[in-house]
Amino acid sequence: MSSGQTVSSTRSSTGAQFTAAMLEKGVLVIANPKSGAGDHALPDLLNLLRAQGIPLTERHLEGERPMADYVSDLGDFAAVIGAGGDGTVSALAYAMRGQDIPLLAFPAGTANLIAANLKIPEEPQDLLQLLLSGRTVELDLGELETGESHERKGFAMLAGAGADANMIKESEPLKKNFGTMAYVLAAMRQINPEVTTFHITADGQERTFRGIGVMIANLGMANYRIPIASDISPSDGRFTVILLKEGNILRLGANLLDSLKAKFNLGDPTFSDNLETFTASEIRVVADEPFPLQFDGEMHVETTPFTARVLPRAVPFFTMQTEADLST
């Protein structure tokens, strides 16, 4: 039986059938030793899997070795656990794309927004039950192409150019001491973010706007599962593009409140004048001034311009949520 056949039957089969597949083929564990503070439940989860008789193959990320090297034998396994922050999980998912092997986004980094969107439990016993259930949802991935070399990288959550990328950069030295609060402190430093004119081509349609940044969202929930914007779906084959107009990045806090109001039908938006949203499956972004670029919390060595395109339903992720649950 091929790896594709194994997992395709898993999604429509019982947890017992998927457990049998894991007992036969085992689970591949990819861990980033540099993610977070290292104090997480991964060893306990792995011990629980061993107690079930499930074979484990553990690999730790090293240096600049390409992620694809770690999953060159992906078809030999029934499932993969990716332990790290959002950058680790998205890079792993991109390396696994199109091979129909399910991925558990284990939260071992600072923010872990991918795991938060999927409502991945923290307790080892609950994580075990999720794996044994075989419950997955196929998610889109984003593919980012930059530079004259046309280098390509993947993202599962969010890519952006401008103020949000500067915020990510500012947060890096603060994470060790402040954890997730590092992002808030970094945002507070963006009092007067640089403004430029962006030239955007979205699904062949051109537009220009002046602002502090562009965000391209695939998953739609920030910390505490607060919606970034309404109508973001990770399984519809389209991004939600967010144009940040001139102003302070802290103004986005008001937009998060608007998103909550929309989600729970609590009234019309109040703070919609400082951003604009639309959907697209491919977008090209050029800026008059080169702006920094981030994807899933990782700073890119390149700046604008860049192209982002959707890879529809590229990887099945473990989650007890439905597609509707994952949409804002």
C-alpha positions in Angstrom: 0.0 0.0 0.0 1.4 3.4 -0.9 1.7 6.3 1.7 -1.0 8.2 -0.1 -3.4 5.3 0.1 -2.6 4.8 3.8 -3.5 8.3 4.8 -6.4 8.9 2.4 -8.1 5.9 4.0 -7.2 7.3 7.5 -9.3 10.4 7.1 -12.4 8.3 6.3 -11.6 5.5 8.7 -11.7 4.9 12.4 -9.0 5.9 15.0 -8.3 2.2 15.4 -7.4 1.8 11.7 -5.0 4.8 11.9 -3.5 3.5 15.1 -2.8 0.3 13.3 -1.1 2.3 10.5 1.1 4.0 13.1 2.0 0.7 14.7 3.0 -0.7 11.3 4.9 2.3 9.9 5.8 4.4 12.9 5.9 8.2 13.4 8.6 10.6 12.3 9.5 13.3 14.8 11.2 16.5 13.6 12.3 18.8 16.4 13.9 22.2 16.5 16.1 22.3 19.6 16.3 26.1 19.4 12.6 26.7 19.6 11.2 28.2 22.8 12.7 27.5 26.2 12.8 23.8 25.7 10.4 23.2 28.6 7.5 21.4 26.9 5.7 18.1 26.9 7.3 16.5 23.8 9.3 13.9 25.8 6.2 12.9 27.7 4.2 12.5 24.5 6.9 10.4 22.9 7.0 8.1 26.0 3.2 7.7 25.7 3.6 6.7 22.0 6.3 4.2 22.9 4.1 2.7 25.5 1.5 2.1 22.8 4.2 0.2 20.8 4.4 2.9 18.1 7.9 3.0 16.5 9.5 6.5 16.6 12.2 8.0 14.4 13.6 11.2 15.9 15.5 13.9 14.0 16.8 17.2 15.3 17.3 20.2 13.0 20.9 21.1 12.5 22.5 24.3 11.1 21.5 25.2 7.6 20.5 21.7 6.4 17.5 21.9 4.1 14.2 20.8 5.7 13.6 18.5 2.6 16.6 16.4 3.7 14.8 15.4 7.0 11.7 14.1 5.1 13.3 12.5 2.1 11.8 9.1 3.3 8.5 10.6 4.3 6.5 7.8 2.7 8.0 5.3 5.1 5.9 6.8 8.0 2.2 7.0 8.9 2.5 10.5 10.5 4.9 13.3 11.4 5.3 15.4 14.6 6.8 18.8 14.0 8.0 20.3 17.3 9.0 23.9 17.1 7.7 27.4 16.5 5.6 28.5 13.6 8.6 28.9 11.3 9.7 25.3 11.9 6.2 23.9 11.4 5.5 25.9 8.2 8.9 24.9 6.7 8.2 21.3 7.6 4.7 21.4 6.1 6.1 23.0 2.9 8.7 20.1 2.6 5.8 17.6 3.1 3.4 19.3 0.6 1.4 17.0 -1.7 2.5 13.8 -0.1 -0.7 13.2 1.9 1.0 12.4 5.2 -0.6 14.1 8.3 1.4 16.5 10.4 1.0 17.4 14.1 2.0 21.0 14.8 3.5 20.5 18.3 3.8 23.8 20.1 7.4 24.2 21.2 8.1 27.8 20.2 7.2 31.2 21.6 3.9 32.1 20.0 2.8 28.9 18.3 0.0 30.5 16.3 -0.4 27.6 14.0 -1.1 25.2 16.9 -3.4 27.8 18.5 -5.5 28.1 15.3 -5.8 24.3 15.2 -6.5 24.2 19.0 -3.7 21.7 19.6 -3.9 20.5 23.2 -1.0 21.0 25.6 -1.4 18.0 27.8 0.6 14.9 26.6 -2.4 12.5 27.1 -4.6 14.8 25.1 -2.0 15.0 22.3 -1.8 11.2 22.3 -5.6 10.9 21.9 -5.5 13.4 19.0 -2.8 11.3 17.2 -4.7 8.0 17.8 -7.9 9.6 16.5 -6.4 10.2 13.0 -8.5 13.3 12.8 -7.1 15.8 10.2 -8.1 18.8 8.1 -6.4 19.5 4.8 -5.0 23.0 4.8 -3.7 25.3 2.1 -0.2 26.5 2.3 1.3 29.7 1.0 4.4 29.7 -1.3 6.6 32.8 -1.2 8.9 33.6 -4.1 11.5 36.4 -3.7 14.7 37.7 -5.2 16.4 37.4 -8.6 17.1 33.7 -7.7 13.3 33.1 -7.4 13.9 31.3 -4.1 10.8 29.7 -2.8 9.7 29.1 0.8 6.4 28.1 2.4 4.2 29.5 5.1 1.1 28.2 6.8 -0.1 31.2 8.8 0.9 34.6 7.6 3.4 36.5 5.4 3.9 40.2 5.5 6.0 43.1 4.3 6.5 46.4 6.3 5.4 47.2 9.8 4.6 43.7 10.9 7.9 42.4 9.7 9.7 45.2 11.6 7.7 44.2 14.7 8.9 40.6 14.3 12.5 41.8 13.9 12.2 44.0 17.0 10.7 41.1 19.0 13.6 38.6 18.5 16.0 39.8 21.2 13.0 40.2 23.6 11.6 36.6 23.4 14.0 35.0 25.9 12.9 37.3 28.7 9.3 38.2 27.8 7.9 35.3 25.8 4.8 36.3 23.8 4.8 39.7 25.4 7.8 40.4 23.2 5.5 40.9 20.3 3.4 43.5 22.2 6.6 45.4 23.3 7.9 45.3 19.7 4.6 46.7 18.4 4.8 49.6 20.9 8.1 50.5 19.3 6.4 51.0 15.9 5.1 54.4 16.8 6.1 56.0 13.4 6.4 53.2 10.9 7.8 53.9 7.5 5.3 54.6 4.8 5.7 53.8 1.1 3.6 53.2 -2.0 2.8 49.6 -2.8 2.0 48.3 -6.3 0.0 45.1 -6.1 -1.1 42.6 -8.7 -3.7 40.3 -7.3 -5.0 37.5 -9.6 -4.1 39.7 -12.6 -5.7 42.8 -11.2 -3.5 45.8 -10.5 -3.9 48.3 -7.7 -1.7 50.9 -5.8 -2.0 52.1 -2.3 0.1 54.1 0.2 0.6 52.5 3.6 2.8 50.8 6.2 2.5 47.2 5.1 0.8 44.3 3.4 -0.2 41.1 5.2 -1.2 37.9 3.5 -3.2 35.6 5.8 -3.9 31.9 5.4 -4.9 31.1 9.0 -6.9 33.8 10.6 -6.5 33.8 14.4 -3.9 35.7 16.6 -3.1 34.9 20.2 -6.0 33.7 22.3 -7.8 32.8 19.0 -8.8 36.4 18.3 -9.6 36.8 14.6 -7.1 38.9 12.6 -9.8 39.8 10.1 -13.1 38.3 9.0 -13.6 35.7 6.3 -10.2 34.1 6.5 -10.2 30.4 5.6 -7.2 28.0 5.4 -8.9 25.6 3.1 -10.6 27.7 0.4 -7.7 28.1 -2.0 -7.4 31.9 -1.4 -5.5 34.2 0.8 -7.0 37.2 2.7 -4.8 40.2 1.8 -4.7 42.9 4.4 -3.5 46.4 3.4 -2.3 48.5 6.3 -2.8 52.1 5.6 -0.8 55.0 7.1 -0.7 55.1 10.9 0.5 53.3 14.0 0.6 49.5 14.0 -1.0 49.6 17.4 -4.2 50.7 15.7 -4.5 47.0 14.6 -5.8 46.3 18.1 -9.0 48.1 17.3 -9.3 46.0 14.1 -9.0 42.8 16.2 -12.0 44.1 18.3 -13.9 44.6 15.0 -13.1 41.1 13.9 -14.5 39.8 17.2 -17.7 41.8 16.7 -18.1 40.3 13.2 -17.4 36.8 14.4 -20.2 37.0 17.0 -22.5 39.3 15.0 -22.2 42.1 17.5 -22.5 45.0 15.1 -20.8 46.8 12.3 -17.1 47.5 12.2 -16.0 50.7 14.0 -12.3 50.9 13.1 -12.3 49.8 9.4 -10.7 53.0 8.0 -7.1 52.0 8.6 -7.1 48.8 6.7 -8.6 47.2 3.6 -9.0 43.4 2.9 -9.7 41.4 -0.2 -9.0 37.8 -1.3 -6.7 36.4 -4.0 -5.0 33.1 -4.8 -1.8 34.8 -6.2 -0.4 38.2 -5.3 2.7 40.2 -6.4 3.8 43.0 -4.1 6.3 45.7 -5.2 7.1 48.7 -2.9 8.7 52.0 -3.9 11.0 51.6 -0.9 12.3 48.1 -0.2 10.4 46.8 2.9 11.4 43.9 5.1 9.6 40.6 4.7 8.5 38.0 7.2 6.7 34.7 7.0 5.3 32.8 10.0 7.4 34.8 12.4 10.7 34.3 10.4 12.5 37.2 8.9 13.4 36.7 5.2 16.9 37.7 4.0 15.2 39.3 1.0 12.9 42.3 0.9 10.1 43.4 -1.4 9.3 42.6 -4.2 7.8 39.2 -3.6 5.1 36.9 -5.0 2.8 34.7 -2.9 0.6 31.9 -4.2 -1.8 29.4 -2.6 -1.0 25.7 -2.7 -4.6 24.3 -2.2 -5.1 21.6 0.5 -1.4 20.9 0.5 -1.0 19.1 3.8 -3.4 17.3 6.3 -2.9 18.7 9.8 -4.0 16.9 12.9 -6.9 18.7 14.6 -10.2 18.0 16.2 -11.6 21.2 14.6 -13.6 21.3 11.4 -12.9 23.5 8.4 -15.7 25.8 9.6 -14.1 26.0 13.0 -10.8 27.1 11.5 -12.4 30.0 9.5 -12.9 33.5 11.0 
